[in-house]
Amino acid sequence: MLIVAITGMPGAGKSTAAKALEAHGFARITMGDVIREETRRRGLEPDEKNTGKVMLELREQYGPGAVAEVCVRSLKASKESVVIVDGIRSYAEVEVFAREGRVKLLAISASRDRRFKLLRERARSDAPATRAGFDERDKRELSIGVGNALALADESLSNERATPEELGNKAVELVEWWVSTTG
């Protein structure tokens, strides 16, 4: 199994790339959904404060690969030869997935201003309401290791000046190349 793990800072375009890959026919697992589901299970609104708190608590209680361990259940249930994992936050998560198949790590990048704009446009319940909230979220993500995942990526795509369609097309082209060259 080829596992394409997508990493990036909040708002960089991870889900845009992952959705394009899913539309192209690849199976997709979204790590953020695990956090949002756990937040709801605890009776909390899945806003930026609560999802951040739950994410940190899960990692503190079960280790840095905790969210990936939950996602492995979906991965094992999949009969697909290629699976897209949307939302890698640390290299420890990559290592969890590497026990299940060959992992290619794709980093999506964009500037802070671009990411803040995209998050505000997305208007999901966990989107930061203010620039201060955005900065706090970045610090939290960096504290759990997203910077290491970005640094160790197999390839990177920029979402600085790309339309969603352009980013999606670049992701599909890259993953198709990985599939053709990794067997």
Residue frames as a rotation matrix with the C-alpha (Angstrom) as fourth column:
MET 1
0.583 0.813 0.000 0.00
0.813 -0.583 0.000 0.00
0.000 0.000 -1.000 0.00
LEU 2
-0.569 -0.654 0.498 1.19
0.631 -0.736 -0.246 3.50
0.527 0.174 0.832 -0.86
ILE 3
0.393 0.622 -0.678 0.22
0.897 -0.420 0.135 6.03
-0.201 -0.661 -0.723 1.80
VAL 4
-0.302 -0.398 0.866 0.42
0.562 -0.808 -0.175 9.64
0.770 0.434 0.467 0.66
ALA 5
0.153 0.252 -0.955 0.64
0.967 -0.239 0.092 11.66
-0.205 -0.938 -0.280 3.86
ILE 6
0.104 -0.025 0.994 -0.06
0.529 -0.845 -0.076 15.38
0.842 0.534 -0.075 3.45
THR 7
0.027 -0.188 -0.982 1.40
0.959 -0.274 0.079 17.89
-0.283 -0.943 0.173 5.90
GLY 8
-0.365 -0.175 0.914 1.42
0.496 -0.868 0.031 21.65
0.788 0.465 0.404 6.17
MET 9
-0.981 0.045 -0.188 0.66
0.130 -0.563 -0.816 24.50
-0.143 -0.825 0.546 8.50
PRO 10
-0.190 0.980 -0.052 -3.01
0.646 0.084 -0.759 25.34
-0.740 -0.178 -0.649 9.17
GLY 11
0.580 0.589 -0.562 -4.64
-0.031 -0.674 -0.738 26.81
-0.814 0.445 -0.373 6.06
ALA 12
-0.416 -0.862 -0.289 -1.81
-0.371 -0.130 0.920 25.88
-0.831 0.489 -0.266 3.69
GLY 13
0.017 0.485 -0.874 -4.07
-1.000 0.011 -0.014 23.84
0.003 0.874 0.485 1.42
LYS 14
-0.854 -0.373 0.364 -3.72
-0.418 0.907 -0.052 20.26
-0.310 -0.197 -0.930 2.69
SER 15
-0.254 0.850 0.462 -7.42
0.176 0.510 -0.842 19.51
-0.951 -0.133 -0.279 2.38
THR 16
0.459 0.356 -0.814 -7.67
-0.680 -0.449 -0.580 21.21
-0.572 0.820 0.036 -1.02
ALA 17
-0.401 -0.694 -0.598 -4.96
-0.906 0.399 0.144 18.89
0.139 0.600 -0.788 -2.34
ALA 18
-0.885 0.056 0.463 -6.46
-0.142 0.914 -0.381 15.86
-0.444 -0.403 -0.800 -0.57
LYS 19
0.103 0.994 0.026 -9.95
-0.136 0.039 -0.990 16.53
-0.985 0.099 0.139 -1.93
ALA 20
0.298 -0.076 -0.951 -8.57
-0.940 -0.198 -0.279 16.79
-0.167 0.977 -0.130 -5.48
LEU 21
-0.757 -0.623 -0.199 -6.82
-0.640 0.767 0.033 13.45
0.132 0.152 -0.979 -4.99
GLU 22
-0.591 0.643 0.486 -10.04
0.021 0.615 -0.788 11.94
-0.806 -0.456 -0.377 -3.63
ALA 23
0.403 0.763 -0.506 -11.97
-0.495 -0.284 -0.821 13.28
-0.770 0.581 0.263 -6.65
HIS 24
-0.087 -0.559 -0.824 -9.33
-0.988 0.157 -0.002 11.61
0.131 0.814 -0.566 -8.83
GLY 25
0.511 0.444 -0.736 -10.27
-0.424 0.875 0.234 8.27
0.748 0.193 0.635 -7.27
PHE 26
-0.539 -0.754 -0.376 -7.91
0.042 0.422 -0.906 7.83
0.841 -0.504 -0.196 -4.33
ALA 27
0.419 0.617 -0.666 -9.22
0.705 0.241 0.667 6.89
0.572 -0.749 -0.334 -0.88
ARG 28
-0.266 -0.462 0.846 -8.89
-0.125 -0.854 -0.506 9.66
0.956 -0.240 0.169 1.74
ILE 29
0.263 0.244 -0.933 -8.56
0.910 0.259 0.324 9.69
0.321 -0.934 -0.154 5.52
THR 30
0.168 -0.135 0.976 -8.76
-0.029 -0.991 -0.132 13.07
0.985 -0.007 -0.170 7.29
MET 31
-0.491 -0.485 -0.724 -6.89
0.661 0.333 -0.672 13.25
0.567 -0.809 0.157 10.58
GLY 32
-0.920 0.162 0.357 -8.66
-0.302 -0.873 -0.383 16.44
0.249 -0.460 0.852 11.66
ASP 33
0.023 0.978 -0.207 -11.97
-0.514 0.189 0.837 14.58
0.857 0.087 0.507 11.56
VAL 34
-0.025 -0.116 -0.993 -10.69
0.620 0.777 -0.107 12.33
0.784 -0.619 0.052 14.36
ILE 35
-0.906 -0.356 -0.228 -10.01
0.404 -0.570 -0.716 15.38
0.125 -0.741 0.660 16.52
ARG 36
-0.660 0.719 0.218 -13.37
-0.645 -0.691 0.326 16.99
0.385 0.075 0.920 15.72
GLU 37
0.149 0.723 -0.674 -15.22
-0.125 0.690 0.713 13.72
0.981 -0.022 0.193 16.45
GLU 38
-0.300 -0.337 -0.892 -13.42
0.797 0.425 -0.429 13.30
0.524 -0.840 0.141 19.78
THR 39
-0.989 -0.029 0.146 -14.18
-0.038 -0.900 -0.434 16.92
0.144 -0.435 0.889 20.69
ARG 40
-0.235 0.972 0.003 -17.90
-0.713 -0.174 0.680 16.33
0.661 0.158 0.734 20.01
ARG 41
0.082 0.224 -0.971 -17.79
0.298 0.924 0.238 13.01
0.951 -0.309 0.009 21.90
ARG 42
-0.678 -0.418 -0.604 -16.60
0.699 -0.115 -0.706 14.97
0.226 -0.901 0.371 24.94
GLY 43
0.273 0.919 -0.284 -19.64
0.952 -0.300 -0.056 17.23
-0.137 -0.255 -0.957 24.63
LEU 44
-0.176 -0.444 -0.878 -17.64
0.282 -0.878 0.388 20.22
-0.943 -0.179 0.279 23.41
GLU 45
0.892 0.367 -0.262 -18.18
-0.085 -0.434 -0.897 22.51
-0.443 0.823 -0.357 20.44
PRO 46
0.352 -0.813 0.464 -15.44
0.859 0.478 0.185 21.74
-0.372 0.333 0.866 17.85
ASP 47
0.995 -0.062 0.080 -14.13
-0.031 -0.940 -0.339 25.30
0.096 0.335 -0.937 17.75
GLU 48
0.375 -0.927 -0.014 -10.45
-0.193 -0.063 -0.979 26.34
0.907 0.370 -0.202 17.56
LYS 49
-0.103 -0.404 0.909 -9.97
-0.957 -0.210 -0.202 26.37
0.272 -0.890 -0.365 21.36
ASN 50
0.484 0.408 0.774 -11.61
-0.693 0.719 0.054 23.01
-0.535 -0.563 0.630 22.05
THR 51
0.979 -0.150 -0.136 -10.12
0.018 0.735 -0.677 21.11
0.202 0.661 0.723 19.12
GLY 52
0.187 -0.964 0.187 -6.67
-0.451 -0.254 -0.856 22.42
0.873 0.075 -0.482 20.02
LYS 53
-0.061 -0.140 0.988 -7.10
-0.996 0.065 -0.053 21.35
-0.057 -0.988 -0.144 23.63
VAL 54
0.782 0.421 0.459 -8.36
-0.405 0.904 -0.138 17.87
-0.473 -0.078 0.877 22.67
MET 55
0.790 -0.547 -0.278 -5.53
-0.096 0.337 -0.937 17.39
0.606 0.766 0.213 20.16
LEU 56
-0.133 -0.887 0.443 -2.91
-0.702 -0.231 -0.674 18.22
0.700 -0.400 -0.591 22.80
GLU 57
0.120 0.256 0.959 -4.61
-0.929 0.370 0.018 16.02
-0.350 -0.893 0.282 25.42
LEU 58
0.970 0.241 -0.011 -4.73
-0.225 0.885 -0.407 13.01
-0.088 0.397 0.914 23.09
ARG 59
0.470 -0.865 -0.174 -1.03
-0.095 0.146 -0.985 13.38
0.877 0.480 -0.013 22.31
GLU 60
-0.211 -0.528 0.822 -0.13
-0.886 -0.251 -0.389 13.89
0.412 -0.811 -0.416 25.97
GLN 61
0.333 0.471 0.817 -2.15
-0.815 0.580 -0.002 10.86
-0.475 -0.665 0.576 27.06
TYR 62
0.830 0.154 0.537 -1.34
0.055 0.934 -0.352 8.44
-0.556 0.322 0.767 24.23
GLY 63
-0.113 -0.971 0.213 1.85
0.529 0.123 0.840 9.80
-0.841 0.207 0.500 22.65
PRO 64
-0.423 -0.156 -0.892 2.75
-0.398 -0.853 0.338 11.89
-0.814 0.498 0.299 19.58
GLY 65
-0.951 0.064 -0.302 1.34
-0.259 0.367 0.893 9.31
0.168 0.928 -0.333 17.15
ALA 66
-0.702 0.684 0.199 -2.03
0.079 0.352 -0.933 9.02
-0.708 -0.639 -0.301 18.91
VAL 67
0.140 0.811 -0.568 -4.22
-0.619 -0.376 -0.690 10.48
-0.773 0.448 0.449 16.17
ALA 68
-0.274 -0.326 -0.905 -2.46
-0.930 0.328 0.164 8.39
0.243 0.887 -0.393 13.52
GLU 69
-0.981 -0.086 0.175 -3.06
-0.144 0.925 -0.353 5.26
-0.131 -0.371 -0.919 15.59
VAL 70
-0.191 0.980 0.060 -6.81
-0.094 0.043 -0.995 5.94
-0.977 -0.195 0.084 15.46
CYS 71
0.272 0.275 -0.922 -6.61
-0.871 -0.337 -0.357 6.53
-0.409 0.901 0.148 11.70
VAL 72
-0.756 -0.629 -0.184 -4.80
-0.651 0.689 0.320 3.21
-0.074 0.361 -0.930 11.17
ARG 73
-0.450 0.680 0.580 -8.11
0.102 0.684 -0.722 1.44
-0.887 -0.265 -0.377 11.85
SER 74
0.604 0.672 -0.428 -9.60
-0.313 -0.294 -0.903 3.08
-0.733 0.680 0.033 8.75
LEU 75
-0.019 -0.722 -0.692 -6.43
-0.992 -0.071 0.101 2.40
-0.122 0.689 -0.715 6.81
LYS 76
-0.841 -0.320 0.436 -6.52
-0.339 0.940 0.035 -1.31
-0.421 -0.118 -0.899 7.65
ALA 77
-0.033 0.930 0.367 -10.16
0.176 0.367 -0.913 -1.49
-0.984 0.034 -0.176 6.59
SER 78
0.407 0.145 -0.902 -9.31
-0.729 -0.543 -0.416 -0.01
-0.550 0.827 -0.115 3.20
LYS 79
0.503 -0.192 0.843 -8.76
0.452 0.890 -0.067 -2.35
-0.737 0.415 0.534 0.28
GLU 80
0.993 -0.080 -0.084 -7.18
-0.116 -0.627 -0.770 0.44
0.009 0.775 -0.632 -1.76
SER 81
0.440 -0.897 0.040 -3.59
0.880 0.422 -0.220 0.31
0.180 0.132 0.975 -3.00
VAL 82
-0.666 -0.576 0.475 -3.18
0.453 -0.817 -0.355 4.09
0.592 -0.021 0.805 -2.54
VAL 83
0.418 0.764 -0.491 -4.58
0.884 -0.220 0.412 6.02
0.207 -0.607 -0.767 0.42
ILE 84
-0.219 -0.380 0.899 -4.33
0.173 -0.921 -0.348 9.77
0.960 0.080 0.267 1.03
VAL 85
0.114 0.202 -0.973 -3.91
0.992 0.038 0.124 10.85
0.061 -0.979 -0.196 4.66
ASP 86
0.141 0.105 0.984 -4.89
0.318 -0.946 0.055 14.49
0.937 0.306 -0.167 5.09
GLY 87
0.727 0.253 0.638 -3.39
-0.331 -0.686 0.648 16.35
0.602 -0.682 -0.415 8.05
ILE 88
0.332 -0.705 -0.627 -0.04
0.785 0.575 -0.230 14.98
0.522 -0.416 0.744 9.25
ARG 89
0.901 0.049 0.430 1.10
-0.167 -0.877 0.450 17.06
0.400 -0.478 -0.782 12.23
SER 90
0.405 -0.813 0.417 4.33
-0.777 -0.065 0.627 15.30
-0.483 -0.578 -0.658 13.26
TYR 91
-0.216 -0.568 -0.794 6.92
-0.856 0.501 -0.125 12.89
0.469 0.653 -0.595 11.98
ALA 92
-0.802 0.013 0.597 5.81
-0.406 0.721 -0.561 10.46
-0.437 -0.693 -0.574 14.72
GLU 93
0.273 0.959 0.078 2.53
-0.463 0.202 -0.863 10.14
-0.843 0.199 0.499 12.80
VAL 94
0.342 -0.257 -0.904 4.44
-0.910 0.151 -0.387 9.34
0.236 0.955 -0.182 9.61
GLU 95
-0.716 -0.698 0.015 6.24
-0.667 0.678 -0.309 6.58
0.206 -0.231 -0.951 11.50
VAL 96
-0.338 0.699 0.631 2.90
-0.360 0.523 -0.773 5.11
-0.870 -0.488 0.074 12.63
PHE 97
0.662 0.642 -0.385 1.67
-0.574 0.104 -0.812 4.97
-0.481 0.759 0.438 9.03
ALA 98
-0.022 -0.774 -0.633 5.00
-0.961 0.191 -0.200 3.55
0.276 0.604 -0.748 7.84
ARG 99
-0.679 -0.147 0.719 4.21
-0.466 0.844 -0.267 0.37
-0.567 -0.516 -0.641 9.80
GLU 100
0.163 0.898 0.408 1.24
-0.020 0.416 -0.909 -0.12
-0.987 0.140 0.085 7.47
GLY 101
0.734 0.077 0.675 2.76
0.649 0.213 -0.730 0.62
-0.200 0.974 0.106 4.06
ARG 102
-0.384 -0.872 0.303 5.13
0.923 -0.375 0.088 2.76
0.037 0.314 0.949 2.06
VAL 103
0.529 0.557 -0.641 4.73
0.635 -0.760 -0.137 6.45
-0.563 -0.335 -0.755 2.97
LYS 104
-0.407 -0.527 0.746 5.39
0.800 -0.599 0.013 9.42
0.441 0.603 0.665 0.73
LEU 105
0.011 0.338 -0.941 5.17
0.802 -0.566 -0.194 12.71
-0.598 -0.752 -0.277 2.62
LEU 106
-0.185 0.069 0.980 3.84
0.798 -0.572 0.191 15.71
0.574 0.817 0.050 0.69
ALA 107
-0.448 -0.015 -0.894 4.20
0.674 -0.663 -0.326 19.20
-0.588 -0.748 0.308 2.17
ILE 108
0.242 0.547 0.801 1.84
0.826 -0.549 0.125 22.00
0.509 0.631 -0.585 1.15
SER 109
-0.458 -0.498 -0.736 3.10
0.812 -0.572 -0.118 25.51
-0.363 -0.652 0.666 1.90
ALA 110
0.288 0.449 0.846 1.80
0.625 -0.757 0.189 29.07
0.725 0.475 -0.499 1.85
SER 111
-0.679 -0.564 0.470 2.74
0.088 -0.699 -0.710 32.30
0.729 -0.441 0.524 3.60
ARG 112
-0.795 0.360 -0.488 1.19
0.538 0.049 -0.841 33.27
-0.279 -0.932 -0.233 6.93
ASP 113
-0.636 0.574 -0.516 -0.91
-0.519 -0.813 -0.265 36.00
-0.571 0.099 0.815 5.30
ARG 114
-0.513 0.427 -0.745 -2.19
-0.679 0.329 0.657 33.63
0.525 0.842 0.121 2.62
ARG 115
-0.729 0.207 -0.653 -2.99
0.392 0.908 -0.150 30.92
0.562 -0.365 -0.743 5.17
PHE 116
-0.795 0.456 -0.399 -4.86
0.226 -0.388 -0.893 33.32
-0.562 -0.801 0.205 7.46
LYS 117
-0.523 0.593 -0.612 -6.92
-0.814 -0.559 0.155 34.55
-0.251 0.579 0.776 4.48
LEU 118
-0.529 0.294 -0.796 -7.70
-0.388 0.750 0.535 30.99
0.755 0.592 -0.283 3.37
LEU 119
-0.829 0.219 -0.515 -8.71
0.533 0.590 -0.607 29.92
0.171 -0.777 -0.605 6.88
ARG 120
-0.693 0.598 -0.402 -11.04
-0.186 -0.688 -0.701 32.89
-0.696 -0.411 0.589 7.24
GLU 121
-0.439 0.521 -0.732 -12.62
-0.890 -0.138 0.435 32.11
0.125 0.842 0.524 3.84
ARG 122
-0.747 0.090 -0.658 -13.06
-0.006 0.990 0.143 28.45
0.665 0.111 -0.739 4.76
ALA 123
-0.293 0.657 0.694 -15.14
-0.846 -0.517 0.133 29.46
0.446 -0.548 0.707 7.82
ARG 124
-0.050 0.211 -0.976 -14.96
0.241 0.951 0.193 26.04
0.969 -0.225 -0.098 9.47
SER 125
0.856 0.517 0.008 -15.91
0.113 -0.202 0.973 25.93
0.505 -0.832 -0.231 13.17
ASP 126
0.615 -0.682 -0.394 -12.26
0.675 0.197 0.711 25.59
-0.408 -0.704 0.582 14.21
ALA 127
0.150 -0.541 0.828 -11.01
0.725 -0.509 -0.464 28.50
0.672 0.670 0.316 12.06
PRO 128
-0.527 -0.406 -0.747 -9.30
0.825 -0.455 -0.335 31.22
-0.204 -0.792 0.575 14.09
ALA 129
0.557 0.830 0.017 -11.47
0.825 -0.551 -0.124 34.27
-0.094 0.083 -0.992 14.66
THR 130
0.924 -0.297 -0.242 -8.53
-0.260 -0.950 0.172 36.65
-0.281 -0.096 -0.955 15.03
ARG 131
0.485 -0.839 -0.248 -4.92
-0.372 0.059 -0.926 36.99
0.792 0.542 -0.283 13.93
ALA 132
-0.210 -0.535 0.819 -3.89
-0.972 0.023 -0.235 36.35
0.106 -0.845 -0.524 17.56
GLY 133
0.490 0.480 0.728 -5.85
-0.544 0.821 -0.175 33.08
-0.681 -0.311 0.663 17.49
PHE 134
0.946 -0.207 -0.249 -4.16
-0.145 0.416 -0.898 32.19
0.289 0.886 0.364 14.22
ASP 135
0.082 -0.982 0.172 -0.72
-0.695 -0.180 -0.696 32.89
0.714 -0.062 -0.697 15.69
GLU 136
-0.079 -0.035 0.996 -1.56
-0.920 0.388 -0.060 30.78
-0.384 -0.921 -0.063 18.74
ARG 137
0.852 0.435 0.291 -2.68
-0.278 0.847 -0.453 27.91
-0.444 0.305 0.843 16.52
ASP 138
0.654 -0.696 -0.296 0.58
-0.315 0.105 -0.943 28.10
0.688 0.710 -0.150 14.54
LYS 139
-0.207 -0.754 0.623 2.57
-0.920 -0.067 -0.387 27.93
0.333 -0.653 -0.680 17.78
ARG 140
0.272 0.407 0.872 0.55
-0.706 0.700 -0.107 24.91
-0.654 -0.587 0.478 18.94
GLU 141
0.989 0.111 -0.094 1.08
-0.144 0.656 -0.741 23.12
-0.020 0.746 0.665 15.62
LEU 142
0.320 -0.944 -0.076 4.82
-0.491 -0.097 -0.866 23.85
0.810 0.314 -0.495 15.69
SER 143
-0.107 -0.351 0.930 5.02
-0.993 0.078 -0.084 22.61
-0.043 -0.933 -0.357 19.29
ILE 144
0.529 0.359 0.769 3.78
-0.409 0.902 -0.139 19.15
-0.743 -0.241 0.624 18.29
GLY 145
-0.202 -0.834 0.513 6.23
0.105 0.502 0.858 18.78
-0.974 0.228 -0.014 15.42
VAL 146
0.785 0.539 0.306 4.66
0.344 0.032 -0.938 19.93
-0.516 0.842 -0.160 12.16
GLY 147
0.619 -0.627 -0.472 7.89
-0.734 -0.676 -0.064 21.77
-0.279 0.386 -0.879 11.34
ASN 148
-0.387 -0.761 0.521 9.79
-0.498 0.648 0.576 18.49
-0.776 -0.037 -0.630 11.42
ALA 149
0.141 0.517 0.844 7.26
0.515 0.690 -0.509 16.85
-0.845 0.507 -0.169 9.11
LEU 150
0.941 0.195 -0.278 7.54
-0.092 -0.642 -0.761 19.79
-0.327 0.742 -0.586 6.71
ALA 151
0.248 -0.942 -0.226 11.34
-0.883 -0.316 0.347 19.60
-0.398 0.113 -0.910 6.76
LEU 152
-0.569 -0.508 0.647 11.36
-0.326 0.861 0.390 15.86
-0.755 0.011 -0.655 6.08
ALA 153
0.516 0.856 -0.031 8.78
-0.320 0.159 -0.934 15.86
-0.794 0.492 0.356 3.26
ASP 154
-0.053 -0.455 0.889 9.56
0.684 0.632 0.364 13.91
-0.728 0.627 0.277 0.10
GLU 155
-0.572 -0.051 0.819 8.21
0.707 -0.536 0.461 16.79
0.415 0.843 0.343 -2.01
SER 156
-0.460 0.413 -0.786 6.61
0.440 -0.663 -0.606 20.20
-0.771 -0.624 0.123 -1.48
LEU 157
-0.236 0.455 0.859 3.97
0.873 -0.289 0.393 22.13
0.427 0.842 -0.329 -3.39
SER 158
-0.944 -0.086 -0.317 3.41
0.218 -0.885 -0.411 25.86
-0.246 -0.457 0.855 -2.97
ASN 159
-0.044 0.981 0.187 -0.10
0.995 0.027 0.093 27.22
0.086 0.191 -0.978 -2.59
GLU 160
-0.534 -0.253 -0.807 1.01
0.490 -0.870 -0.052 30.84
-0.689 -0.423 0.588 -2.48
ARG 161
-0.549 0.296 -0.782 -0.39
-0.626 -0.766 0.149 31.89
-0.554 0.571 0.606 -5.85
ALA 162
-0.981 0.177 -0.083 -2.29
0.084 0.763 0.641 28.78
0.177 0.621 -0.763 -6.93
THR 163
-0.132 0.986 0.097 -6.00
-0.910 -0.159 0.382 28.48
0.392 -0.038 0.919 -7.45
PRO 164
0.105 0.221 0.970 -7.60
-0.689 0.719 -0.090 25.49
-0.717 -0.659 0.228 -5.74
GLU 165
0.958 0.284 0.035 -7.78
-0.160 0.632 -0.758 23.79
-0.237 0.721 0.651 -9.15
GLU 166
0.472 -0.857 -0.205 -4.09
-0.546 -0.102 -0.832 24.45
0.692 0.505 -0.516 -9.87
LEU 167
-0.276 -0.556 0.784 -3.02
-0.958 0.222 -0.180 23.10
-0.074 -0.801 -0.594 -6.48
GLY 168
0.415 0.537 0.734 -5.22
-0.477 0.816 -0.328 20.05
-0.775 -0.214 0.594 -6.93
ASN 169
0.958 -0.074 -0.278 -3.85
-0.234 0.361 -0.903 19.39
0.167 0.930 0.328 -10.41
LYS 170
0.064 -0.996 0.057 -0.26
-0.795 -0.086 -0.601 19.64
0.603 -0.007 -0.798 -9.15
ALA 171
-0.198 -0.088 0.976 -1.04
-0.855 0.502 -0.128 17.19
-0.479 -0.860 -0.175 -6.34
VAL 172
0.763 0.540 0.357 -2.70
-0.280 0.772 -0.571 14.70
-0.583 0.335 0.740 -8.70
GLU 173
0.745 -0.544 -0.386 0.20
-0.420 0.067 -0.905 14.91
0.518 0.836 -0.179 -11.15
LEU 174
-0.214 -0.878 0.428 2.73
-0.919 0.031 -0.394 14.29
0.332 -0.478 -0.813 -8.37
VAL 175
-0.044 0.243 0.969 0.86
-0.687 0.697 -0.206 11.39
-0.725 -0.675 0.136 -6.79
GLU 176
0.936 0.345 -0.064 0.28
-0.268 0.586 -0.765 9.76
-0.227 0.733 0.641 -10.17
TRP 177
0.357 -0.892 -0.278 4.04
-0.617 -0.001 -0.787 10.00
0.702 0.453 -0.550 -10.73
TRP 178
-0.353 -0.454 0.818 4.70
-0.926 0.296 -0.235 8.44
-0.136 -0.840 -0.525 -7.30
VAL 179
0.476 0.613 0.630 2.28
-0.478 0.782 -0.400 5.62
-0.738 -0.110 0.665 -8.09
SER 180
0.952 -0.075 -0.298 3.96
-0.249 0.381 -0.891 4.94
0.180 0.922 0.344 -11.43
THR 181
0.172 -0.982 -0.073 7.48
-0.548 -0.034 -0.836 4.95
0.818 0.184 -0.545 -9.97
THR 182
-0.425 -0.334 0.842 6.94
-0.904 0.200 -0.377 3.15
-0.042 -0.921 -0.387 -6.66
GLY 183
-0.856 0.093 -0.508 5.05
-0.087 0.943 0.321 0.17
0.509 0.319 -0.800 -7.97
